[in-house]
Amino acid sequence: MTRLLRCRFPLVLALACAAPFAAAADLPAQEPAEVLQVLDTVVVSGIQPGPGLWRVSRDGRVMWVLGTLAPLPKRMEWNSAEVEAKVAASGVLLMPPRVSITAQGAMLGGIFLVPSMLRARNNPGKERLADVLPADDYARWKILKAEYLPRDGAVEKRRPFLAAMELRQEAFDREDLSWRDIAGRVVTRAAEKADVPIERPSVTLVVENAKAAIKEFASNPVDDLVCFRRTLDQVQNDLGTLATRANAWAQGEVAMLRDLTYTDNAQACTDAILQTTLAQRNGMSDLPARVQAAWMEAAEKALATHDESFAVLSMARVVGERGYLVALQQRGYLVQSPDEAEASEAVPSDAEAPVDTANEQGR
């Protein structure tokens, strides 16, 4: 029997499918002192304008792109009237790409895999963090754990990267930051209200035997030390910057969002999963490229079919050297930043020439 396992249900496989789409931009770490003086790191609340929209066009057809960010303020109310109107006027809503994991051999139902999954989240051989981490890293961990997870003894059994993620989640909660998908809820609701078709490009991975795969993962170490260290760096050094980025997104401050940089753990944590033997054997080593190809195909189809369309992408995948919109630009589409798009809407022009988005990294 073939069984579809939800992306967050089997922990081991979930990390492999979720990691490539982390919301963090691939930017170098530096201290954004001047920016932090402009915008306080107290997280905003109440109604905020939200981000501007990117514009992709060719041959008179337009795709509006909403770049999303995580984490965002917990209590933010988003003035999303413009976005809802754009969605309602679109021929299709393109949601962020996803990975579907189909596991063959998950007989009798996924519930029977739960014991294996719970074991897989812990270190092999019942080792604790003190056993698998270098002394300096463990000493640093203990200080942060005492602050954010003082009563959580079970976390000491976790694999380093999972322990670090639990720590970071608690730190985000303290900063009133949330991973909830504010943008996704808004655009989906608007599309359903206006009867706009919703599409989500996907890549399907087939795991021949889910129970054996989880057992293999549970019994082997993961090279996750870089991911662990960078995640702790975020907690220790960048909570204020991440809160400021959340504020900038909520208030539509695109230039400020572009200039804010911080320690990025996304690529290191993605690599920790995708470079395992299990991931490579199950076709995950080239997963980011396959996901991008799926999205590009869907985007070009939407642009060729509809006068107007709407897409949602994480900000890290909007621009930058590996940004999806940069890839569209390279194929001859006109890509405009929110400011450029607003000016273009105000003063219509028949001329469309590609623009350079190389300096738009991190928006």
Secondary structure, 3 states (H helix, E strand, C coil): CEEEECCCCCHHHHHHHHHHHCCCCCCCCCCCHHHHHHCCCCCCCEEECCCCEEEEEECCEEEEEEEECCCEECCEEECCHHHHHHHHCCCCEECCCEEEEEEECCCCCHHHHHHHHHHHCECHHHCCHHHHCCHHHHHHHHHHHHHHCCCCCHHHHECHHHHHHHHHHHHHHHCCEECCCHHHHHHHHHHHHCCCCEECCEEEEEECCHHHHHHHHHCCCCCCHHHHHHHHHHHHHCHHHHHHHHHHHHCCCHHHHHHCCCCCCHHHHHHHHHCCHHHHHCCCCCHHHHHHHHHHHHHHHHHHHCCEEEEEEEHHHCCCCCCHHHHHHHCCCEEECHHHHHHHHHCCCCCCCCCCCHHHCCC
